[in-house]
Amino acid sequence: MATRHWLAGGVLAAVGASLCCVVPLVFVALGIGGAWLAGLQWFEPYRPYFIALTLLSLGLGFRALYIKPRQCAPGDACAVPATRRRQRALFWSVTVMLLVLIAIPWIAPLFY
């Protein structure tokens, strides 16, 4: 359960980190435009804090999954090995997605 909270926190922090850069691009790609998109630029100074929060959340999620996994009583859902494998697969999928979101401002200029 705690791992899910850390993953959710990491996702929210990564979305915050990408508000200045990725969200306007997604809106324009969807055909949603307007001058208000320029207002999202005020998030840029806070981007390093959101990135740090994302990495902290991912680190704590990694800790909960690999370093100090929760001890489950026999018969609990978390005691089933398939559940742990799904949690780890979800963790790594979310981690890759978040790292791509964080790296987009550095990668995007390569495509111009």
SERO-4910 file (N, C-alpha, C, O; in steps of 0.05 Angstrom, whole numbers):
BEGIN
 pado doro    nc1    nc2    nc3   cac1   cac2   cac3    cc1    cc2    cc3    oc1    oc2    oc3
  Met    A     17    -24      0      0      0      0     17     25      0     11     44    -14
  Ala    A     39     25     16     56     49     17     70     54     -9     74     77    -16
  Thr    A     77     33    -23     90     36    -49     72     51    -69     82     67    -84
  Arg    A     47     45    -68     27     58    -85     27     88    -80     25    105    -98
  His    A     29     96    -54     29    124    -47     54    138    -57     53    160    -67
  Trp    A     77    125    -55    102    137    -65    101    140    -96    111    160   -106
  Leu    A     90    120   -109     87    122   -138     69    145   -146     74    160   -165
  Ala    A     46    147   -132     28    169   -138     41    196   -133     37    215   -148
  Gly    A     56    198   -111     70    223   -105     91    230   -127     94    253   -134
  Gly    A    104    209   -136    124    213   -158    111    223   -184    121    240   -197
  Val    A     88    211   -190     73    219   -214     64    248   -212     68    264   -231
  Leu    A     53    255   -189     44    283   -185     67    303   -187     64    324   -198
  Ala    A     89    296   -175    112    314   -175    123    316   -203    132    338   -211
  Ala    A    124    295   -219    134    296   -246    115    313   -264    124    327   -281
  Val    A     90    310   -259     71    327   -274     76    356   -267     75    374   -285
  Gly    A     81    362   -242     88    390   -234    113    399   -247    115    422   -255
  Ala    A    133    381   -249    158    388   -261    155    393   -291    171    408   -303
  Ser    A    136    381   -303    132    384   -332    111    403   -340    106    407   -364
  Leu    A     98    417   -321     77    436   -328     87    458   -346     73    467   -364
  Cys    A    111    467   -342    122    489   -358    129    481   -386    129    498   -404
  Cys    A    134    456   -391    146    448   -416    129    428   -432    124    431   -456
  Val    A    120    407   -418    106    385   -432     76    391   -435     65    387   -457
  Val    A     63    402   -415     34    407   -416     27    425   -439      8    419   -453
  Pro    A     41    448   -443     33    465   -466     36    450   -493     20    454   -511
  Leu    A     57    434   -495     61    419   -520     38    399   -524     29    396   -546
  Val    A     29    385   -503      7    366   -505    -18    381   -513    -33    372   -530
  Phe    A    -24    404   -500    -48    419   -506    -48    429   -535    -69    427   -549
  Val    A    -25    438   -545    -24    447   -573    -28    423   -592    -41    426   -612
  Ala    A    -17    400   -585    -20    376   -601    -49    368   -602    -58    356   -622
  Leu    A    -64    373   -581    -92    366   -580   -110    387   -592   -134    384   -594
  Gly    A    -98    409   -601   -113    431   -613   -124    451   -593   -140    468   -600
  Ile    A   -115    449   -568   -123    468   -547   -102    489   -546    -79    483   -539
  Gly    A   -109    513   -551    -89    534   -551   -100    559   -536   -122    559   -526
  Gly    A    -84    579   -536    -92    604   -524    -69    617   -509    -48    604   -504
  Ala    A    -73    642   -504    -52    658   -490    -47    648   -462    -25    652   -451
  Trp    A    -67    635   -450    -63    626   -422    -42    604   -420    -32    600   -398
  Leu    A    -35    591   -442    -13    571   -441     13    583   -433     30    570   -420
  Ala    A     17    608   -441     42    622   -433     44    626   -403     66    629   -392
  Gly    A     21    626   -390     21    629   -361     33    605   -346     40    608   -323
  Leu    A     35    583   -359     47    559   -347     78    562   -344     90    546   -329
  Gln    A     89    582   -356    118    587   -354    127    595   -326    150    592   -319
  Trp    A    108    604   -310    116    612   -283    123    588   -266    134    592   -244
  Phe    A    118    564   -275    126    540   -261    156    533   -264    167    518   -249
  Glu    A    168    545   -284    196    538   -291    215    541   -267    232    523   -263
  Pro    A    214    562   -250    233    564   -228    229    542   -207    247    536   -192
  Tyr    A    205    530   -206    200    509   -186    206    481   -197    204    462   -182
  Arg    A    214    479   -222    219    453   -234    240    437   -219    235    413   -215
  Pro    A    262    448   -210    282    431   -195    270    419   -169    277    397   -162
  Tyr    A    252    434   -156    239    424   -132    221    400   -138    220    380   -124
  Phe    A    206    403   -160    188    381   -168    205    357   -177    197    334   -171
  Ile    A    227    361   -190    244    339   -198    255    325   -173    256    300   -172
  Ala    A    264    340   -154    275    329   -129    253    313   -115    258    291   -105
  Leu    A    229    323   -114    206    309   -102    200    283   -116    194    263   -104
  Thr    A    201    284   -143    197    260   -159    218    239   -153    211    216   -148
  Leu    A    243    247   -153    264    227   -147    263    217   -119    268    193   -114
  Leu    A    255    234   -100    252    225    -72    229    204    -71    232    183    -58
  Ser    A    207    210    -84    184    191    -83    192    164    -96    185    143    -86
  Leu    A    206    166   -119    215    141   -132    235    125   -114    233    101   -112
  Gly    A    253    140   -101    271    127    -83    258    113    -59    265     91    -52
  Leu    A    238    126    -48    223    114    -26    206     91    -35    203     71    -21
  Gly    A    195     93    -60    181     70    -71    199     46    -76    192     23    -71
  Phe    A    224     51    -86    244     30    -90    251     17    -63    253     -7    -61
  Arg    A    254     34    -43    260     24    -16    238      5     -6    244    -16      5
  Ala    A    213     14    -10    191     -2     -1    188    -29    -16    178    -48     -5
  Leu    A    196    -29    -41    194    -53    -57    217    -72    -55    214    -97    -55
  Tyr    A    242    -61    -52    265    -78    -54    281    -80    -28    290   -102    -20
  Ile    A    285    -58    -15    303    -57      8    289    -66     34    299    -83     48
  Lys    A    266    -55     39    251    -62     63    222    -70     55    203    -56     61
  Pro    A    219    -92     41    192   -100     33    175   -107     58    185   -117     78
  Arg    A    150   -101     55    131   -106     77    128   -137     81    126   -152     62
  Gln    A    128   -145    106    124   -173    113     94   -179    113     79   -165    127
  Cys    A     87   -199     99     58   -205     96     53   -232    110     69   -250    110
  Ala    A     29   -233    122     20   -258    134     13   -277    112      2   -269     91
  Pro    A     17   -303    117      9   -323     96    -21   -321     91    -37   -318    110
  Gly    A    -28   -321     65    -56   -318     58    -64   -290     50    -84   -286     37
  Asp    A    -48   -270     57    -53   -243     48    -47   -240     18    -32   -256      7
  Ala    A    -59   -220      6    -55   -216    -23    -25   -209    -28    -15   -216    -49
  Cys    A    -13   -194    -10     15   -186    -15     34   -209    -12     58   -206    -20
  Ala    A     26   -231     -1     43   -254      2     46   -270    -24     63   -287    -26
  Val    A     28   -265    -43     29   -279    -68     51   -268    -85     52   -243    -90
  Pro    A     70   -284    -95     93   -274   -111     84   -258   -136     98   -240   -144
  Ala    A     62   -266   -148     53   -252   -172     46   -223   -165     50   -205   -182
  Thr    A     36   -218   -141     29   -190   -133     54   -174   -131     55   -151   -141
  Arg    A     75   -184   -120    100   -170   -117    112   -164   -145    123   -143   -150
  Arg    A    110   -184   -163    120   -180   -190    105   -158   -205    117   -142   -218
  Arg    A     79   -157   -201     63   -136   -214     70   -109   -202     71    -89   -217
  Gln    A     74   -107   -176     81    -82   -164    108    -72   -175    111    -49   -180
  Arg    A    127    -90   -177    153    -83   -187    152    -75   -217    165    -56   -225
  Ala    A    136    -89   -233    133    -82   -261    120    -54   -263    128    -38   -280
  Leu    A    100    -49   -247     87    -22   -247    107     -1   -239    107     21   -250
  Phe    A    122     -7   -218    142     13   -209    161     20   -231    166     44   -236
  Trp    A    172      0   -245    192      6   -266    179     20   -290    192     36   -303
  Ser    A    154     13   -296    140     26   -318    136     56   -312    141     73   -329
  Val    A    127     61   -288    123     89   -279    149    104   -278    151    127   -285
  Thr    A    170     91   -268    196    104   -267    206    112   -294    216    134   -297
  Val    A    204     95   -314    213    102   -341    197    125   -351    208    144   -363
  Met    A    170    124   -348    153    146   -357    160    173   -344    162    193   -357
  Leu    A    165    172   -318    172    196   -304    199    207   -312    202    232   -315
  Leu    A    218    190   -316    245    199   -324    244    212   -352    258    231   -358
  Val    A    227    201   -370    223    213   -396    210    240   -393    218    259   -407
  Leu    A    190    242   -377    177    268   -372    197    289   -362    197    312   -370
  Ile    A    214    281   -343    233    299   -332    254    307   -353    263    330   -353
  Ala    A    261    289   -371    283    294   -390    273    309   -415    289    318   -431
  Ile    A    247    311   -420    237    323   -444    248    351   -450    255    356   -473
  Pro    A    250    369   -430    261    395   -437    289    394   -448    297    412   -463
  Trp    A    305    374   -441    332    372   -451    333    356   -477    350    361   -494
  Ile    A    314    338   -481    313    322   -505    299    336   -528    307    334   -551
  Ala    A    278    351   -523    261    363   -544    277    381   -563    272    380   -587
  Pro    A    297    397   -554    311    414   -573    327    398   -595    334    408   -616
  Leu    A    332    372   -589    346    356   -608    329    350   -633    339    343   -654
  Phe    A    302    353   -630    284    347   -652    276    372   -668    260    369   -686
  Tyr    A    286    395   -661    279    419   -675    295    422   -700    292    442   -715
***
